[in-house]
């Protein structure tokens, strides 16, 4: 798979997540955050499980012929760790959404974009291309304009939770890229992380919340949308795409979630995208073009100079 194809896949994931943001917010009127998280991730796990089992079988067949391509216990442990990180990021964000506005939540969640190259620099000592920092600045400015957040932004308890979740989202993007590229088993990684997240959330849901058949019926379409599309398809596309592109680039492309959320709000909720929001969308698009086109042009120029 080429880098451009991988980034297009990530763009589809961002579109799905953008439309799911409203679902996450509205669903809290009917079902508890732990129950919602558990059911959506378990449903996502069931969606990707047949493909993961097929991928696992193919990998085992390859291992018989080429022993050094074996999946180690360390790889499986990392996949489980990614599941724990995914649960942590998701549930902190979910509780944050309850205690803050959708505008603040969307704006603050986008801070995971600069978090990815920053964590990569701190943890893995990996320096991103200099244009990445310029693109991140454009993306951040665009997100600010779309969200309509100004200098008077008041940070409360919910906002603090959203900010905390961005650390785990950034770490999640980094580790997904590392493990997916290392094992060449994106579907297995997706299934394992969904299963781990679902189990952890279920344990907390049993201890903290009440889940009845009536609640499940009331939240069915929310769970179905978030489980099948947001988890089963979008998170799996993220893992597949990140196996063939850089984490910092992936984070920038996934920041299009903000743009798609604004578009979904306009079509579904009748919200209007003002001129500032349109400029914000253009800035995010320009940021993505920067990391996609400029490094390639620079390499070509050096090749012919």
Secondary structure, DSSP 8 states (H G I E B T S, - for coil): --HHHHHHHHHHHHHHHHHHHHHHHHHTTTS-HHHHHHHHHHHHHHHHHHHHHHHHHHHHHHHHH-GGG---HHHHHHHHHHHHHHHHHHHHHHHHHHTS-HHHHHHHHTTHHHHHHHHHHHHH-----HHHHHHHHHHHHHHHHHHT--TT----HHHHHHHHHHHHHHHHHHHHHHHHHHHS-HHHHHHHHHHHHHHHHHHHHHHH----HHHHHHTHHHHHIIIIIIIIIIIHHHHHHHTTS-HHHHHHHHTTHHHHHHHHHHHHS-----HHHHHHHHHHHHHHHIIIIIHHHHHHHHHH-
